[in-house]
Amino acid sequence: MSDAPSLPPAAQRALAEAEARRKAAQPLDLPPEKGGRDGPEPVRFGDYELKGRAIDF
C-alpha cells in the first residue's frame, strides 16, 4: 500500500488496519443454496426478475 501524503496519519492507520483485516479474513464455508437461481447473485447485480416475474424477494 502506498501512503498518500494528502491523508492524515489517522486515515493512513485506518487503511492499514483494514488491509490487515482483509488479508486475515477466512473465506466463508457455506453450503450451496438449494433451489436458488444459477449465475451471479441477482440482488448484487440488479437482476430482480426472470421473464418479467420478480422472483428473488
N, C-alpha and C positions, 0 to 999 in steps of 0.2 A: 504494500500500500504506500502510495506516495503522499507525503504530508503536504497539504496545500497551505502555503504561507498566509492565505487570507482567512483561514479558520482559527478561531481561538483555541488555546490548549485544551479546554474542557471538551470542545467538539471533536478535536483530534483523538482524545482519550475515549470518548464515546464510540467513535467509529472503529477504533482498535478493539474495544471490548466487544462490539457487535460482530466484527470479523472473527474474533476468537470463539464466540458462541456458535457462529455458523459452522466453523471448522470442527468444533467439538460435538455438534449435534449428531445424534444417531438417526438413521433413517427409520421411519415407522414400518413395522412389520404387521400390516393389516391384511386380513383375508380379502379376496376379491368380492365385489358386490354381487349378490345374487339377483338376477332379473333386471340388472341395470342396462343402460344403453352401451353400445360399443363406441369406441372412439374417445375423443377428448371430453373432459368434464363440461357438460352443457352450460352450467351456470358461469363457469370461469371464462368460457369463450363466447358467451352471449347467444347460444343456440337454445332457445326456450321452447321450440316447437318441433314437431315431426309431422310432416304432411298437413300442416295447418292446425294441428291439435297441440295444445300445451300439455306436456307430459311430465315435467320434472319439477313439480312444486310440492 
